[in-house]
Amino acid sequence: MKLRVAFAVAAACFALSASAGSQIQIHNQSSWTINELYLSPTSVEEWGPDQLGENVVEPGQYVDFSSVPCGDYDIRLVDEDGDVCIVRDVRLCDDAAYTLDDDDLLDCEANTDE
């Protein structure tokens, strides 16, 4: 169940590189800063650029993404410790707000082989 929330959070992050679609907000309620976020359509095996750039999402903060196109994506998150969370085959559609907490991030990292 918690992994589903992590999927939803990661999917919402795709909005940074999108050009048309929904508005999504991501709340980082974990104890770790999210330093990097990479995206890839599920049909592509390479990651795009870090969507956060020089920005980070600190604990207790949120970030807004707009113009999110509906589709299926893989998302790679890297926290402040360099721990990687890869969420595969995420359906991204509709206006939504998502929250990432400690359990979500730890569960996702434990299930990521990298």
Rosetta constraint file for C-alpha pairs under 8 A:
AtomPair CA 1 CA 5 HARMONIC 6.97 0.50
AtomPair CA 2 CA 6 HARMONIC 6.50 0.50
AtomPair CA 2 CA 103 HARMONIC 6.96 0.50
AtomPair CA 2 CA 104 HARMONIC 5.25 0.50
AtomPair CA 2 CA 107 HARMONIC 7.26 0.50
AtomPair CA 3 CA 7 HARMONIC 6.16 0.50
AtomPair CA 3 CA 104 HARMONIC 5.90 0.50
AtomPair CA 3 CA 107 HARMONIC 6.39 0.50
AtomPair CA 3 CA 108 HARMONIC 6.12 0.50
AtomPair CA 4 CA 8 HARMONIC 6.26 0.50
AtomPair CA 5 CA 9 HARMONIC 6.18 0.50
AtomPair CA 5 CA 98 HARMONIC 7.54 0.50
AtomPair CA 5 CA 99 HARMONIC 7.45 0.50
AtomPair CA 5 CA 100 HARMONIC 7.08 0.50
AtomPair CA 5 CA 104 HARMONIC 6.67 0.50
AtomPair CA 6 CA 10 HARMONIC 6.07 0.50
AtomPair CA 6 CA 87 HARMONIC 7.46 0.50
AtomPair CA 6 CA 100 HARMONIC 6.31 0.50
AtomPair CA 6 CA 104 HARMONIC 5.34 0.50
AtomPair CA 6 CA 105 HARMONIC 6.70 0.50
AtomPair CA 6 CA 108 HARMONIC 6.77 0.50
AtomPair CA 7 CA 11 HARMONIC 6.00 0.50
AtomPair CA 7 CA 87 HARMONIC 5.64 0.50
AtomPair CA 7 CA 88 HARMONIC 7.61 0.50
AtomPair CA 7 CA 90 HARMONIC 6.20 0.50
AtomPair CA 8 CA 12 HARMONIC 6.19 0.50
AtomPair CA 8 CA 90 HARMONIC 7.19 0.50
AtomPair CA 8 CA 92 HARMONIC 7.87 0.50
AtomPair CA 8 CA 98 HARMONIC 6.64 0.50
AtomPair CA 9 CA 13 HARMONIC 6.65 0.50
AtomPair CA 9 CA 26 HARMONIC 6.38 0.50
AtomPair CA 9 CA 98 HARMONIC 5.36 0.50
AtomPair CA 9 CA 99 HARMONIC 6.43 0.50
AtomPair CA 9 CA 100 HARMONIC 6.26 0.50
AtomPair CA 10 CA 14 HARMONIC 7.26 0.50
AtomPair CA 10 CA 75 HARMONIC 5.78 0.50
AtomPair CA 10 CA 76 HARMONIC 7.56 0.50
AtomPair CA 10 CA 77 HARMONIC 7.34 0.50
AtomPair CA 10 CA 87 HARMONIC 6.67 0.50
AtomPair CA 11 CA 73 HARMONIC 6.92 0.50
AtomPair CA 11 CA 74 HARMONIC 7.65 0.50
AtomPair CA 11 CA 75 HARMONIC 6.60 0.50
AtomPair CA 11 CA 90 HARMONIC 5.77 0.50
AtomPair CA 11 CA 91 HARMONIC 7.03 0.50
AtomPair CA 11 CA 92 HARMONIC 5.70 0.50
AtomPair CA 12 CA 24 HARMONIC 5.92 0.50
AtomPair CA 12 CA 25 HARMONIC 7.14 0.50
AtomPair CA 12 CA 26 HARMONIC 6.79 0.50
AtomPair CA 12 CA 65 HARMONIC 7.58 0.50
AtomPair CA 12 CA 92 HARMONIC 6.73 0.50
AtomPair CA 12 CA 98 HARMONIC 7.43 0.50
AtomPair CA 13 CA 24 HARMONIC 7.98 0.50
AtomPair CA 13 CA 26 HARMONIC 7.23 0.50
AtomPair CA 13 CA 37 HARMONIC 7.41 0.50
AtomPair CA 13 CA 65 HARMONIC 7.03 0.50
AtomPair CA 13 CA 75 HARMONIC 7.92 0.50
AtomPair CA 14 CA 18 HARMONIC 6.72 0.50
AtomPair CA 14 CA 39 HARMONIC 6.24 0.50
AtomPair CA 14 CA 51 HARMONIC 7.94 0.50
AtomPair CA 14 CA 65 HARMONIC 7.96 0.50
AtomPair CA 14 CA 68 HARMONIC 7.16 0.50
AtomPair CA 14 CA 73 HARMONIC 7.91 0.50
AtomPair CA 14 CA 75 HARMONIC 7.49 0.50
AtomPair CA 15 CA 23 HARMONIC 7.78 0.50
AtomPair CA 15 CA 24 HARMONIC 7.16 0.50
AtomPair CA 15 CA 65 HARMONIC 4.89 0.50
AtomPair CA 15 CA 66 HARMONIC 5.75 0.50
AtomPair CA 15 CA 67 HARMONIC 6.34 0.50
AtomPair CA 15 CA 68 HARMONIC 4.64 0.50
AtomPair CA 15 CA 69 HARMONIC 7.66 0.50
AtomPair CA 16 CA 51 HARMONIC 6.08 0.50
AtomPair CA 16 CA 52 HARMONIC 7.79 0.50
AtomPair CA 16 CA 65 HARMONIC 5.51 0.50
AtomPair CA 16 CA 66 HARMONIC 7.07 0.50
AtomPair CA 16 CA 68 HARMONIC 7.88 0.50
AtomPair CA 17 CA 51 HARMONIC 6.78 0.50
AtomPair CA 18 CA 66 HARMONIC 7.54 0.50
AtomPair CA 18 CA 67 HARMONIC 5.72 0.50
AtomPair CA 18 CA 68 HARMONIC 5.12 0.50
AtomPair CA 18 CA 69 HARMONIC 6.20 0.50
AtomPair CA 19 CA 67 HARMONIC 5.31 0.50
AtomPair CA 19 CA 68 HARMONIC 6.58 0.50
AtomPair CA 19 CA 69 HARMONIC 6.91 0.50
AtomPair CA 20 CA 66 HARMONIC 7.83 0.50
AtomPair CA 20 CA 67 HARMONIC 4.07 0.50
AtomPair CA 20 CA 68 HARMONIC 5.45 0.50
AtomPair CA 20 CA 69 HARMONIC 5.26 0.50
AtomPair CA 21 CA 66 HARMONIC 7.23 0.50
AtomPair CA 21 CA 67 HARMONIC 4.16 0.50
AtomPair CA 21 CA 68 HARMONIC 4.11 0.50
AtomPair CA 21 CA 69 HARMONIC 4.33 0.50
AtomPair CA 21 CA 70 HARMONIC 6.80 0.50
AtomPair CA 21 CA 93 HARMONIC 7.86 0.50
AtomPair CA 21 CA 94 HARMONIC 7.83 0.50
AtomPair CA 22 CA 66 HARMONIC 5.98 0.50
AtomPair CA 22 CA 67 HARMONIC 5.07 0.50
AtomPair CA 22 CA 68 HARMONIC 4.58 0.50
AtomPair CA 22 CA 69 HARMONIC 6.63 0.50
AtomPair CA 22 CA 70 HARMONIC 8.00 0.50
AtomPair CA 22 CA 93 HARMONIC 6.77 0.50
AtomPair CA 22 CA 94 HARMONIC 5.42 0.50
AtomPair CA 22 CA 95 HARMONIC 5.05 0.50
AtomPair CA 23 CA 64 HARMONIC 7.43 0.50
AtomPair CA 23 CA 65 HARMONIC 5.88 0.50
AtomPair CA 23 CA 66 HARMONIC 4.29 0.50
AtomPair CA 23 CA 67 HARMONIC 6.01 0.50
AtomPair CA 23 CA 68 HARMONIC 6.37 0.50
AtomPair CA 23 CA 94 HARMONIC 7.43 0.50
AtomPair CA 23 CA 95 HARMONIC 4.94 0.50
AtomPair CA 23 CA 96 HARMONIC 6.84 0.50
AtomPair CA 24 CA 64 HARMONIC 5.97 0.50
AtomPair CA 24 CA 65 HARMONIC 5.21 0.50
AtomPair CA 24 CA 66 HARMONIC 6.20 0.50
AtomPair CA 24 CA 68 HARMONIC 7.56 0.50
AtomPair CA 24 CA 94 HARMONIC 7.99 0.50
AtomPair CA 24 CA 95 HARMONIC 5.51 0.50
AtomPair CA 24 CA 96 HARMONIC 4.98 0.50
AtomPair CA 24 CA 97 HARMONIC 5.62 0.50
AtomPair CA 24 CA 98 HARMONIC 7.84 0.50
AtomPair CA 25 CA 62 HARMONIC 6.78 0.50
AtomPair CA 25 CA 63 HARMONIC 5.73 0.50
AtomPair CA 25 CA 64 HARMONIC 4.45 0.50
AtomPair CA 25 CA 65 HARMONIC 6.09 0.50
AtomPair CA 25 CA 96 HARMONIC 6.53 0.50
AtomPair CA 25 CA 97 HARMONIC 4.59 0.50
AtomPair CA 25 CA 98 HARMONIC 6.31 0.50
AtomPair CA 26 CA 62 HARMONIC 5.26 0.50
AtomPair CA 26 CA 63 HARMONIC 5.36 0.50
AtomPair CA 26 CA 64 HARMONIC 6.50 0.50
AtomPair CA 26 CA 97 HARMONIC 5.87 0.50
AtomPair CA 26 CA 98 HARMONIC 4.98 0.50
AtomPair CA 26 CA 99 HARMONIC 5.92 0.50
AtomPair CA 26 CA 100 HARMONIC 7.60 0.50
AtomPair CA 27 CA 60 HARMONIC 6.97 0.50
AtomPair CA 27 CA 61 HARMONIC 5.99 0.50
AtomPair CA 27 CA 62 HARMONIC 4.19 0.50
AtomPair CA 27 CA 63 HARMONIC 6.75 0.50
AtomPair CA 27 CA 97 HARMONIC 7.53 0.50
AtomPair CA 27 CA 98 HARMONIC 6.03 0.50
AtomPair CA 27 CA 99 HARMONIC 4.57 0.50
AtomPair CA 27 CA 100 HARMONIC 6.21 0.50
AtomPair CA 28 CA 33 HARMONIC 7.85 0.50
AtomPair CA 28 CA 34 HARMONIC 7.95 0.50
AtomPair CA 28 CA 57 HARMONIC 6.70 0.50
AtomPair CA 28 CA 58 HARMONIC 6.75 0.50
AtomPair CA 28 CA 59 HARMONIC 5.26 0.50
AtomPair CA 28 CA 60 HARMONIC 5.55 0.50
AtomPair CA 28 CA 61 HARMONIC 5.69 0.50
AtomPair CA 28 CA 62 HARMONIC 5.88 0.50
AtomPair CA 28 CA 99 HARMONIC 5.97 0.50
AtomPair CA 28 CA 100 HARMONIC 5.09 0.50
AtomPair CA 28 CA 101 HARMONIC 6.57 0.50
AtomPair CA 29 CA 59 HARMONIC 5.50 0.50
AtomPair CA 29 CA 60 HARMONIC 5.14 0.50
AtomPair CA 29 CA 61 HARMONIC 7.46 0.50
AtomPair CA 29 CA 99 HARMONIC 6.41 0.50
AtomPair CA 29 CA 100 HARMONIC 5.51 0.50
AtomPair CA 29 CA 101 HARMONIC 4.66 0.50
AtomPair CA 29 CA 102 HARMONIC 7.20 0.50
AtomPair CA 30 CA 59 HARMONIC 5.68 0.50
AtomPair CA 30 CA 60 HARMONIC 7.49 0.50
AtomPair CA 30 CA 100 HARMONIC 6.04 0.50
AtomPair CA 30 CA 101 HARMONIC 4.01 0.50
AtomPair CA 30 CA 102 HARMONIC 4.38 0.50
AtomPair CA 30 CA 103 HARMONIC 7.95 0.50
AtomPair CA 30 CA 105 HARMONIC 7.32 0.50
AtomPair CA 31 CA 59 HARMONIC 5.60 0.50
AtomPair CA 31 CA 101 HARMONIC 7.54 0.50
AtomPair CA 31 CA 102 HARMONIC 6.20 0.50
AtomPair CA 32 CA 58 HARMONIC 6.99 0.50
AtomPair CA 32 CA 59 HARMONIC 5.90 0.50
AtomPair CA 32 CA 79 HARMONIC 6.21 0.50
AtomPair CA 32 CA 80 HARMONIC 6.22 0.50
AtomPair CA 32 CA 81 HARMONIC 8.00 0.50
AtomPair CA 32 CA 102 HARMONIC 7.87 0.50
AtomPair CA 33 CA 56 HARMONIC 6.69 0.50
AtomPair CA 33 CA 57 HARMONIC 5.64 0.50
AtomPair CA 33 CA 58 HARMONIC 4.46 0.50
AtomPair CA 33 CA 59 HARMONIC 5.68 0.50
AtomPair CA 33 CA 79 HARMONIC 5.57 0.50
AtomPair CA 33 CA 80 HARMONIC 5.28 0.50
AtomPair CA 34 CA 56 HARMONIC 5.70 0.50
AtomPair CA 34 CA 57 HARMONIC 5.10 0.50
AtomPair CA 34 CA 58 HARMONIC 6.52 0.50
AtomPair CA 34 CA 77 HARMONIC 6.97 0.50
AtomPair CA 34 CA 78 HARMONIC 6.01 0.50
AtomPair CA 34 CA 79 HARMONIC 4.38 0.50
AtomPair CA 34 CA 80 HARMONIC 6.15 0.50
AtomPair CA 35 CA 52 HARMONIC 7.32 0.50
AtomPair CA 35 CA 55 HARMONIC 7.29 0.50
AtomPair CA 35 CA 56 HARMONIC 4.84 0.50
AtomPair CA 35 CA 57 HARMONIC 6.77 0.50
AtomPair CA 35 CA 77 HARMONIC 7.74 0.50
AtomPair CA 35 CA 78 HARMONIC 5.79 0.50
AtomPair CA 35 CA 79 HARMONIC 5.29 0.50
AtomPair CA 35 CA 80 HARMONIC 5.79 0.50
AtomPair CA 36 CA 50 HARMONIC 5.75 0.50
AtomPair CA 36 CA 51 HARMONIC 7.08 0.50
AtomPair CA 36 CA 52 HARMONIC 5.95 0.50
AtomPair CA 36 CA 53 HARMONIC 7.46 0.50
AtomPair CA 36 CA 56 HARMONIC 7.17 0.50
AtomPair CA 36 CA 76 HARMONIC 7.94 0.50
AtomPair CA 36 CA 77 HARMONIC 5.73 0.50
AtomPair CA 36 CA 78 HARMONIC 4.98 0.50
AtomPair CA 36 CA 79 HARMONIC 6.90 0.50
AtomPair CA 37 CA 50 HARMONIC 5.21 0.50
AtomPair CA 37 CA 51 HARMONIC 5.41 0.50
AtomPair CA 37 CA 52 HARMONIC 6.08 0.50
AtomPair CA 37 CA 75 HARMONIC 7.12 0.50
AtomPair CA 37 CA 76 HARMONIC 5.64 0.50
AtomPair CA 37 CA 77 HARMONIC 4.67 0.50
AtomPair CA 37 CA 78 HARMONIC 6.48 0.50
AtomPair CA 38 CA 47 HARMONIC 5.89 0.50
AtomPair CA 38 CA 48 HARMONIC 5.75 0.50
AtomPair CA 38 CA 49 HARMONIC 5.97 0.50
AtomPair CA 38 CA 50 HARMONIC 4.96 0.50
AtomPair CA 38 CA 51 HARMONIC 5.95 0.50
AtomPair CA 38 CA 75 HARMONIC 5.76 0.50
AtomPair CA 38 CA 76 HARMONIC 4.97 0.50
AtomPair CA 38 CA 77 HARMONIC 6.59 0.50
AtomPair CA 39 CA 47 HARMONIC 5.54 0.50
AtomPair CA 39 CA 48 HARMONIC 5.40 0.50
AtomPair CA 39 CA 49 HARMONIC 7.49 0.50
AtomPair CA 39 CA 50 HARMONIC 7.89 0.50
AtomPair CA 39 CA 51 HARMONIC 7.66 0.50
AtomPair CA 39 CA 73 HARMONIC 6.98 0.50
AtomPair CA 39 CA 74 HARMONIC 6.00 0.50
AtomPair CA 39 CA 75 HARMONIC 4.75 0.50
AtomPair CA 39 CA 76 HARMONIC 6.43 0.50
AtomPair CA 40 CA 44 HARMONIC 6.12 0.50
AtomPair CA 40 CA 45 HARMONIC 7.20 0.50
AtomPair CA 40 CA 46 HARMONIC 6.51 0.50
AtomPair CA 40 CA 47 HARMONIC 5.15 0.50
AtomPair CA 40 CA 48 HARMONIC 6.05 0.50
AtomPair CA 40 CA 73 HARMONIC 5.69 0.50
AtomPair CA 40 CA 74 HARMONIC 5.24 0.50
AtomPair CA 40 CA 75 HARMONIC 6.47 0.50
AtomPair CA 41 CA 71 HARMONIC 7.89 0.50
AtomPair CA 41 CA 72 HARMONIC 6.18 0.50
AtomPair CA 41 CA 73 HARMONIC 4.34 0.50
AtomPair CA 41 CA 74 HARMONIC 6.05 0.50
AtomPair CA 42 CA 72 HARMONIC 5.92 0.50
AtomPair CA 42 CA 73 HARMONIC 4.77 0.50
AtomPair CA 42 CA 74 HARMONIC 5.49 0.50
AtomPair CA 42 CA 88 HARMONIC 7.37 0.50
AtomPair CA 42 CA 89 HARMONIC 5.91 0.50
AtomPair CA 52 CA 56 HARMONIC 6.29 0.50
AtomPair CA 57 CA 61 HARMONIC 6.13 0.50
AtomPair CA 57 CA 62 HARMONIC 6.55 0.50
AtomPair CA 57 CA 63 HARMONIC 6.97 0.50
AtomPair CA 58 CA 62 HARMONIC 7.82 0.50
AtomPair CA 68 CA 92 HARMONIC 7.71 0.50
AtomPair CA 68 CA 93 HARMONIC 7.27 0.50
AtomPair CA 69 CA 92 HARMONIC 7.35 0.50
AtomPair CA 69 CA 93 HARMONIC 6.82 0.50
AtomPair CA 70 CA 91 HARMONIC 7.28 0.50
AtomPair CA 70 CA 92 HARMONIC 5.20 0.50
AtomPair CA 70 CA 93 HARMONIC 4.53 0.50
AtomPair CA 70 CA 94 HARMONIC 7.58 0.50
AtomPair CA 71 CA 91 HARMONIC 5.67 0.50
AtomPair CA 71 CA 92 HARMONIC 5.42 0.50
AtomPair CA 71 CA 93 HARMONIC 6.93 0.50
AtomPair CA 72 CA 89 HARMONIC 5.64 0.50
AtomPair CA 72 CA 90 HARMONIC 5.15 0.50
AtomPair CA 72 CA 91 HARMONIC 4.49 0.50
AtomPair CA 72 CA 92 HARMONIC 6.16 0.50
AtomPair CA 73 CA 88 HARMONIC 6.74 0.50
AtomPair CA 73 CA 89 HARMONIC 5.29 0.50
AtomPair CA 73 CA 90 HARMONIC 5.08 0.50
AtomPair CA 73 CA 91 HARMONIC 6.62 0.50
AtomPair CA 73 CA 92 HARMONIC 7.39 0.50
AtomPair CA 74 CA 86 HARMONIC 7.14 0.50
AtomPair CA 74 CA 87 HARMONIC 5.64 0.50
AtomPair CA 74 CA 88 HARMONIC 4.37 0.50
AtomPair CA 74 CA 89 HARMONIC 5.40 0.50
AtomPair CA 74 CA 90 HARMONIC 6.24 0.50
AtomPair CA 75 CA 86 HARMONIC 5.66 0.50
AtomPair CA 75 CA 87 HARMONIC 5.19 0.50
AtomPair CA 75 CA 88 HARMONIC 6.51 0.50
AtomPair CA 75 CA 90 HARMONIC 8.00 0.50
AtomPair CA 76 CA 84 HARMONIC 6.90 0.50
AtomPair CA 76 CA 85 HARMONIC 5.71 0.50
AtomPair CA 76 CA 86 HARMONIC 4.38 0.50
AtomPair CA 76 CA 87 HARMONIC 6.41 0.50
AtomPair CA 77 CA 84 HARMONIC 5.73 0.50
AtomPair CA 77 CA 85 HARMONIC 5.07 0.50
AtomPair CA 77 CA 86 HARMONIC 6.32 0.50
AtomPair CA 78 CA 82 HARMONIC 5.63 0.50
AtomPair CA 78 CA 83 HARMONIC 5.54 0.50
AtomPair CA 78 CA 84 HARMONIC 4.64 0.50
AtomPair CA 78 CA 85 HARMONIC 6.40 0.50
AtomPair CA 79 CA 83 HARMONIC 5.49 0.50
AtomPair CA 79 CA 84 HARMONIC 6.78 0.50
AtomPair CA 83 CA 109 HARMONIC 6.78 0.50
AtomPair CA 84 CA 109 HARMONIC 5.83 0.50
AtomPair CA 84 CA 112 HARMONIC 7.06 0.50
AtomPair CA 84 CA 114 HARMONIC 7.19 0.50
AtomPair CA 85 CA 105 HARMONIC 7.15 0.50
AtomPair CA 85 CA 108 HARMONIC 5.37 0.50
AtomPair CA 85 CA 109 HARMONIC 4.55 0.50
AtomPair CA 85 CA 111 HARMONIC 7.81 0.50
AtomPair CA 85 CA 112 HARMONIC 5.76 0.50
AtomPair CA 86 CA 108 HARMONIC 7.02 0.50
AtomPair CA 86 CA 109 HARMONIC 7.40 0.50
AtomPair CA 86 CA 112 HARMONIC 5.77 0.50
AtomPair CA 87 CA 108 HARMONIC 7.36 0.50
AtomPair CA 100 CA 104 HARMONIC 6.04 0.50
AtomPair CA 100 CA 105 HARMONIC 6.83 0.50
AtomPair CA 101 CA 105 HARMONIC 6.39 0.50
AtomPair CA 102 CA 106 HARMONIC 6.06 0.50
AtomPair CA 103 CA 107 HARMONIC 5.91 0.50
AtomPair CA 104 CA 108 HARMONIC 6.17 0.50
AtomPair CA 105 CA 109 HARMONIC 6.13 0.50
AtomPair CA 106 CA 110 HARMONIC 6.10 0.50
AtomPair CA 107 CA 111 HARMONIC 6.38 0.50
AtomPair CA 108 CA 112 HARMONIC 6.31 0.50
